[in-house]
Amino acid sequence: MKLVHVVPLLFCFHLSFCKLTSASDASQEDLVDRKCLAEQYTHLSCSKVFCQPWQKCIEGTCVCKLPYQCPKNGTAVCSTNGKSYPTYCQQKSFECLKPQAKFLKSGTCTGGETFSVSLNYGNTDTDGIVEVKLADQDEKIFICKSSWGITQANVACLDLGFPQGALEAEREFHVPAHLHENPPECVHVQCRGLETSLAECTFTRKAIAHEGLAGVVCHTAATGCRGQAFWCKSGVCLPSQRRCDGEVDCIAGDDEVGCGGVSYLAQEKPTYLTADMDAERKRIKSFFPKLSCGVRNSKLVRRKRVVGGRPASVGQFPWQVAIKENEKISCGGIYIGGCWVLTAAHCVRASKVHRYQIWASLVDWIRPNSETLVQYANKIIVHENYAGTTYKNDIALIELRKRPNQQECVLPNSVPACVPWSPHLFQPGDRCVVSGWGREKDNQKVFSLKWGEVHIINNCSRFYPGRYFEKEMECAGTEDGSIDACKGDSGGPLVCEDINNVTYVWGVVSWGENCGKPEFPGVYTKVANYFDWISQKVGRSLISQYNV
Ligand code: 4AZ
């Protein structure tokens, strides 16, 4: 019964009705699960449970109280935004309304306090031994295994950014020998299970970790499929027969990866009593035009490590272009095929079309390489709803001017990046690459194209309250902020590779508070949100292959 504690749907995660913690009878467990899922009961279903003190029950659902509706009495608490609140109820009410700032510690904030949870000695980012840094201490400390359970593990995973909580709280990890020989100190922790951060749980006495250290496996999309199904990275389950059947089903192509080139279907030849419409459907699919984008011409050595601000070589970013205005590189851009370059709206003005030069296949702009091609813009299309004050819809298209006597744009050394047709193609945590000629962190000028690996960051409103628009924007960076886009990189690409190493332009460098600050990640225009807009302007056939 290894999934007893886990319900792979968000709305049932917190709720004990959805899981039988002592289930011994599989069919009964199934029944409870199904009912829970059907009714969508959660910890907010106040026909079943009491609401939290900072919530009230309205038509069967717990909703946030307004802070003034909290009792006036209570002790002050300090929140992760550095603000002190008169009572815990008030802080939780604010958090309930706007989940950016969480509980940090009791008492008032004195400035600079932080709480953090981290995982170590695991196999991936999603599992390992838990360490915490408490708000009033400088050192990280382990948690004693004896006080650890799925309740605490759920809260730890939530805190780490896994909204579905924990998969397992018992797993053994390979810790270095010295931790076995000299067990380190550990703290005990108690949670109720509905805390939004581990900081909100109660930490008690330190002990020596004789019985072991607390570890966790957090719940990720990949662990969320029931029964014999295959889980697409994009968040849906497929019948297992569809895995390795020679036909791509998941939008990211992950159902046909690692299949060893042997298709299930090819193995047996049934005798058909009726027409084989499945074969006909596949035949139709084979007529679809094949797009050629996102695959480099040259054979490049694959990157091995995550490093920042590294110089690019010729052909490494064949979709990258530079936009020159008044003899300077003012912005980057992304070649997406035909005569079209994608960039940021704030980089260009439709009325100043003659001002811009597009430099393709360029690396070093002091000494342009022989492959470099310079072209003028023919037309500029700025998104109709671009808002210069908020950078919402910061996206524009540049149509290149054709050479005399040519029907089409010819960029011999460029390769278009694919335009993502679905916002589910990549997810938070996925690693992507940003490139450009923008400034270094210390505002140093850059003459040569540089690139760095960043990951997609979720819930960016916590960094930019009120300024981050989930649907239109994407956030990316590194834990320490060491890799980031900066002034001059605007309009350039954030690209991600799918499982088949096809490259998509996932973001257009747009804005960010400063450069290279961990608490202020780079913000990008989320290109997938503009697929329809782009295809309407450049023509569907240039960028569409599937689902059209
Ligand atoms: C800019 O000024 C700019 N750190 C671009 C990206 C970022 C900050 C500033 C993100 O063009």
Boltz pocket constraint, residues with backbone or C-beta under 6 A from the ligand:
constraints:
  - pocket:
      binder: B
      contacts: [[A, 484], [A, 485], [A, 486], [A, 487], [A, 488], [A, 489], [A, 490], [A, 509], [A, 510], [A, 511], [A, 512], [A, 513], [A, 514], [A, 515], [A, 516], [A, 520], [A, 521], [A, 522], [A, 523]]
      max_distance: 6.0
